[in-house]
Amino acid sequence: MLGSATTETTCEYVLDSETNEMKLVKKKVNEKSLPPNIDLIKMIFQQIKEDDEKKYDYDKMTDEQLEQEKQRLLKELKEMKNDSRKSKDTSKM
């Protein structure tokens, strides 16, 4: 569900003359659903889309830029693999 929901409870009491206590005579519960902020959602999705286009616009990259990106990704994979091995080695101890 997008948006949110809220519950509002209204209670009405009267004073019981015999016991001098407050007695509940009426209770009303209202549930309201609030719509989502569509403008905010659109803005967030647009920002994500723009960020992704800036980072991974491979079609517009030169061969040299693509090669640099390839090397960066290979290095990142190698580091992830090394980190994975280190965590396995420490768990064996």
C-alpha positions in Angstrom: 0.0 0.0 0.0 1.3 3.4 -0.9 0.6 6.3 1.4 -0.3 5.8 5.0 -3.3 5.0 7.2 -4.3 6.6 10.5 -6.9 5.8 13.1 -8.6 8.4 15.2 -10.6 7.4 18.3 -13.1 9.7 20.0 -14.5 8.7 23.4 -17.4 10.4 25.2 -17.8 10.0 29.0 -20.4 10.9 31.5 -20.2 11.1 35.3 -22.2 8.3 37.0 -24.0 10.0 39.9 -24.2 6.8 41.9 -20.6 5.7 41.8 -19.0 9.1 41.0 -17.0 7.5 38.2 -16.6 8.4 34.6 -18.5 6.0 32.3 -17.9 5.5 28.6 -21.1 6.1 26.7 -19.9 6.6 23.2 -16.8 5.5 21.3 -16.2 6.4 17.7 -13.3 5.0 15.6 -12.4 6.6 12.3 -9.9 5.2 9.9 -8.4 7.5 7.3 -6.0 6.6 4.5 -3.7 9.3 3.3 -2.6 9.3 -0.4 1.1 9.0 -1.2 3.1 12.1 -2.1 3.3 11.4 -5.9 5.5 14.4 -6.6 8.1 13.1 -4.1 8.0 9.6 -5.6 8.5 11.0 -9.1 11.4 13.1 -8.0 13.1 10.1 -6.3 12.7 7.9 -9.4 13.9 10.7 -11.7 17.0 11.2 -9.6 17.8 7.4 -9.6 17.3 7.3 -13.3 19.7 10.3 -13.9 22.3 8.8 -11.6 22.2 5.5 -13.4 22.4 7.2 -16.8 25.5 9.1 -15.7 27.3 6.1 -14.2 26.5 3.5 -16.9 26.1 5.3 -20.2 28.2 2.8 -22.0 26.9 3.7 -25.5 28.5 7.1 -25.3 31.8 6.0 -24.0 34.9 5.9 -26.1 36.9 2.7 -26.5 39.5 4.0 -24.0 36.8 4.8 -21.5 35.3 1.4 -21.9 38.6 -0.2 -21.3 39.1 1.8 -18.2 35.7 0.8 -16.9 36.5 -2.8 -17.7 39.7 -2.6 -15.7 37.9 -0.9 -12.8 35.2 -3.6 -12.7 37.8 -6.4 -12.9 39.7 -4.9 -10.0 36.5 -4.6 -8.0 35.7 -8.3 -8.7 39.2 -9.3 -7.6 38.9 -7.3 -4.4 35.5 -8.9 -3.7 37.0 -12.4 -4.3 39.9 -11.6 -2.0 37.6 -10.3 0.8 35.5 -13.5 0.4 38.6 -15.7 0.9 39.7 -13.7 3.9 36.4 -14.1 5.6 36.4 -17.9 4.9 40.0 -18.1 6.3 39.1 -16.3 9.5 36.0 -18.4 10.1 38.1 -21.6 10.0 40.2 -20.4 13.0 
